[in-house]
Amino acid sequence: MAGLNDNLNGIICVNKPQDFTSFDVIAKMRGILKLKRLGHAGTLDPMATGVLPVFAGKATKACDIIPDRDKVYEAGFRLGLVTDTQDSSGTVTSERDPSGITAEDVKKALADFRGDIMQIPPMYSAVMINGQRLYDLARQGKVVEREARPVTVYTIELLSYDEDTHTGRLEISCSKGTYIRTLINDIGEKLGCGGIMTSLVRTKACGFSLEDCVTLEDLQKLAEEGVSAEKYLLPIEKVFGEFKKIKLNAHQEKLYRNGIKLDTERIRADFSGDENEKFRVYGADGCFIGTACADYEKKELRVDKNF
């Protein structure tokens, strides 16, 4: 697909609208930007909104090597119901009276879900078992055994709870692969009444926040005005901000760009970290080149991924 924006290389953070899949966002942006090379990090369910980092052009090479995969969410919930999807979009399979459950009860229950926990993936998920997506099996009315998977919930806090409507909001900071609706389902089971997710907003992902995001409507408006989306483009290296920085001189840069391993003792950088530590690499002109790995035993710096 040729277009005016074929030179776009970087990250555009989109505030994903409700009822769009992550793939829908990519398809929409391909049309808006006239750009084929697009990818995203961190799939969001259709009912969810919030931070969806979209990688354009050369930046798509970063999708599978992003170091920061942690997420932060604000989730709405309702106690007293269980559905087949674990959220408000599904069919109710159980209903129990949550009367008498207080905000303090909810807070106490949350304590069991902080730290390293095990989660059983929901049937309505993209997890593959024996070559089939769980959601395809679920739509056929099938339920199969799933193995529990380790995830980490760094923080989970109760933002609000209405004891009359049995609804509330949670803020959750967690690792990649955490299912928030499953977390709420399990909290509901802990409370003895069940619970479902009623809304979900991802406020942070891959080091980006809602403040970094643009809407599809804003991007569409720019395209209609014939203006490039470059104003919303974030640099590729932003996702590697936790890596130490290395700046090469002109001679080192030439060797490095040709795939030649460099002697770490000839490079001015902090090589005091762990074995196979990764770095952000910049050329003599200060432009970002890519990421590198340091082999401290061999005292070598080798290319990890160049952009």
N, C-alpha and C positions, 0 to 999 in steps of 0.2 A: 504494500500500500504506500504509494508515494504521497507526499504532502509537504506543506510549508513548514511543518514542525519536525521534520526528520532529524534535525540537529539537536533536539531536546534530549539532554542526558542529565538525569538527576531524579529527585523524589518529589512527588506531589502528594501531600497528605490530604485525603478526601474524608469529609464527614459523611460517612455512608448513610444514605436515607433508609428509612424503614421499608420493608417489603422488597428490597433489592438483595440479591445474593452478591457475594464478592465478585463472582464472575460477571454478573450483570453490570457492575460498576466498570470493570475492565472493558467490556464490550461497548458500553456507552462512551467511555473515554477514547477508545480507538476511533470512534466516529467523530468526536469533538476535536481531538488533537490531530486527526489524520496521521496516526502513528501506530505501526503494527507492534513494535517491540515494547510491550507493557507487561508487568507482572505485579503481584501484590504480596504482602507479608501479613500473616495472621488472619485467617478466614473468619468472617462474622456470619452468624445465622441471619436469615432474612428479617426476623423481627427486631434484631439489634441495630443500633445506630452507633456512630462514633468513629474513632480514629482508624482509618485504613490506609497505611502507607502504600502508594502506588509507585513502582519503579519504572522509569522511562529510559529507552535507549540502552546505552552501555551500562546503566545502573542496574539493569535486570540481572546482571551477573552477581549482584550482591544479595539477591533474594535468599539464597540457601546458605549464606555464611554470616548472617547478621549475628553479632555476639549477644546483643540484649534482646531476648525474646519474652521478657516479663511484660505483664499487662496489668492495668488498673481498670476496674469497672464500677459503675453504680447500677445496682440491680433492684428492681421493684419485686415484691413478693406478696403472696397471699397465703395464709395458713388455712387448713381445713379441707383442702382439695388435693387430689392426686390425679394427674392426667398421663396418657400414654406417651406424651412428648416431654413431660416434666415442665411444661410451660402453659400459658393461657391459650395457646393455639390448638391444643390437643383435645382429645375426648376424655371427659371425666370418667375415671375408673374407680374412684373411691371418694367418699365425702364423710368427714368426721367433725364433730363440734369442737372448735378451738376456744370456746368460751372459758374464761378463767386464766388463759395464758397472758402473762404480763410482759412488758418490755424487759423487765429484769430476768424473766424466764428465758426470753430469747437470747439475751446477752450471755447468760450462763451456758446455754447450749452452744453458742459460737466457740467457746473455749476449746471444745473437742475437735474443731476444724481448723485450728491454726497449726502451722508447721508442716512437716512432711506427713501426708495422708495418702490413703489408697482410694481410688475412684473406679467404679465400674462404668465404662462408657455407656451412654444411653443408646437404646435401640435406634432412635432417630438421630443418627450421627453418620459421618463419612468414614468411620473406621472400617477397614477391610477385614473380613474373616472368611477364609477359604475362597478368596477371589471375589467376594461379593460385598458391596457396601451394606452396612447395617440398615440404613434407611430404606434400601430397596427391599430387604427382607421384612422390615417393619410394615411397609406398605402392602405386603402380601399377607399381613396378619401373623407373621412368624416371629417367634422370640427364641433367640439362641443364647447359649451360655457365653459370657464374655469374661475375660480375665481382668481382675482389678489392676490398675496402673498407678504408679507413684506420681504424685504431683505435689507441689509446695504452695501453701497459702501463707504468704508472708504476713499479711494483716487482714483482718475481717472485722468491721465495725458496724454497729447498728446506728444508722443515721436518724431513723424515725420509726415509730410503730404506733398505730392507732388500734387500741384495744376493742373498739366498737366494730370496726370493719375488718379487723384482723389482717391489715395490710401494713407494709412498711418498706423501708429502703435500706440497702446494705452498701458499704464501700468495701471492695475486695481488691487486694494486690496479690497477684499469683504468678506462677510459672506458666510457661507454654504448655498447652494440652489440658488445662483445667477447664472442666465444663461447669459453668456457673449454675445452670439449671439443675444439674445433678447435685451440686453443692446445696442448693436450696431444698431440693427433694430430700436429701439426707438430713438436713437440719430439721425439716418437718417431721421426718420419721423419729428423730431424736426427741422431739417434743411430743410425739405420740398422736399427732393429728394430721400429718402430711403437709406438704407445701408446694406451691408452684411459682415459677418465675413469671412476672407480669410485664416486665420491661427490662431492657438492658442497654446501657450506654457505655461504650469503651472510651474512657477518658485519656488513657495513655497506652502507647504500644511502640515497641522498638525505639524507645527514647523520645518519641514524639507525643504531643498533647493536642487537645482540641484547639488550642490557640494557634497551632501550626496548620490547621485544616482549612480547606476551601470546599464549598458545596459544588455539586454537579451543575446547579443552576448558574453559579458565578462563572464556571468554566465555559458553559454554553453561551452565556452572554458575551464573553470575550471573543469567542469564535465567531459569533454573529457580527461583531464589530470589527472583525479582521485583525484583532490584537493577539499577539502570541501569549501563551500561558506561562512564559518564562518568568514572569513576576512572582508566580507561586512555586517556582522550582527551587528545591532545597538541594545543596551539594551532596554528592554521593558519600563523601567522607564523614558526614554527620553521624551516620550509623556506626562508625568505627571510633567514635570519640573516646571510648574507654581504653583504646590502644595507645601506647607511647608513640611519640612522633620521631621520625628520622628524616633528616634532610641530607640529600646526597649532593656532592659537588658534581660539576659537569662531566668529569671523567668517570666517576662512579655511576652516574646516571646512565651514561652510554652503555657501560658494561651490563648494568642491571636490566635495562630495557631489552638487551639481547639475551637475557636469561642466564647470565653468568653469575655464579654465587660470589658474594663479596666477603672479604675478611673483616670480621666484626672488630678486630683490633685496630683497623684503619678507619673506622666510622665513629664519629662523635655522637654517642647516644648512650642511654642508660640500659646496659645489658645485665642488670642484676636480678632479673626476674626468674620465673620458672622455665624449665626446659621447654623448648618449642613455643616460646612466647611469641605472640603476634604483634606487629607494629604497623602504624600508618607511615607510608613512604611518600616523600615529596621530592621533586626534582630541584635542580639548582635555581630555577626561576620561581620556586615556591608553589608550583602547581602539584596537585595531588596525582600520584601515579597509581597507587594501589596498596595492597597489604602484603606483608612479608612475614616469614617465620625465621626465628633465630635458633640455630643448632649450636648450643653452648659447648657441647663436647667437641665438635669439629671446628668451632669458632667461625661459623659461616652464616651468612644472611641469604636466604633464598626466596624467590618469588612465590607468593601464595596466590594472589589474584591481581592482575593489572586491569585498569579501566581506561 
